[in-house]
Amino acid sequence: MPSEVPAPEDPRAASAIAAANRADEVPPPTDRASASDGGDGAGASEPVLIPPRGLVAVTLVMALLVAAAAVTWPPAQARRVDPNLSLNDWRAEAQVYATAAARLDASLAEFEQAARSRADIAKAARSVGNQISAWQQRERDIGVLAARGDAQTRLMHGRLEETVRAFVSAFGGDLYRGLAVRYGRDVRIRFEAVLAAASVAGDDLRTWILREPRSDDVTALEAHAAGIAAALAQAGLGEYFDGQRLEPAAALVVEALAMQRVFSLAIRVPGVRPELDEDLVRTLLAFRVEAHQGLDLGRRLALVEELRRLDPTWPATWDQAVLLARAGRFRAAAGLFDAAARMGEHRDLARANARWCRDRLHADQTPP
């Protein structure tokens, strides 16, 4: 029994179906076909291919529906990408910091075990620590800029560098690394105590340091690392304190900042000098570019170049474009966003940002 196709409401579709049904009807046999059926062998019958009844109608209906859909739903437009002026977050995944913290813990454990077992190591470590404190106290008292030209400060600094050289020569760079970790860890612990006291008093960090410079917490931090309280406050690191402790990334930044100064004193060490691990250097640079509150645009752009040299995969062109756009330098930013897109640094966002910068530039130049 032939299949039935429900007639659609569209009259054009109904006419198409009626025409198709007429085309499906089998035509009456011709004289040639009848003679052949008669069996006289006068002529051979040619086969006729006839589609199943209703197939043509269905095909025409589907074609009509596809055409209607094409008119009703136009091709999808390309997805719009909104501009975005975010930098790469300097706070990496927690696992990254857990790995770095475990490495620092291991260095610290090795140093403390050696200091407990050997009096000469403990005595030499105390000498380094005392000289660092005296040198930083001098810098804080007369000012960093004045200290650079001060004969007494230069003499103190030279003696300290020689003490560090002697320590590394006698006990090795690994123990000096452990000494640096101990110093950085103590700075972070004392800094968290200052933050806790300020939080209890309801003050921000800068207000607390200025209002209570002789409080026990500030005094303990300054005795260990003179001048560092104000430096950490200026950097804005107090914003990453949750009431009890610093966020993991901020804690490592504080420790790394302190350690970096200790490592800088190893300038006279021959051969391979102990230095800050590369992942911590990268974190410090990224923090300074993105979050440090005391740096101007020129300094941030220079730090991005340091990041590029340290890590060729870092999206440095994108970072520089974002910094320029944030500063309102849209023409330079647009060019760098174009370059970032060509280099594959956040390609779609870079193109959107370049258009946005040019729109802003045009808007700024158009008179009201």
Secondary structure, DSSP 8 states (H G I E B T S, - for coil): --------S-HHHHHHHHHHHHHHS-----HHHHHHHHT--SS---------TTHHHHHHHHHHHHHHHHHHS----------------SS--HHHHHHHHHHHHHHHHHHHHHHHH-HHHHHHHHHHHHHHHHHHHHHHHH-HHHHHT-HHHHHHHHHHHHHHHHHHHHH-HHHHHHHHHHHHHHHHHHHHHHHHHHHHHT--HHHHHHH-TTSHHHHHHHHHSTTHHHHHHHHTGGGGB-SSSB-HHHHHHHHHHHHHHHHHGGGG--SS-----HHHHHHHHHHHHHT-TT--HHHHHHHHHHHHHH-TTS-HHHHHHHHHHHTT-HHHHHHHHHHHHHHTSSHHHHHHHHHHHHHHHHHHHS--
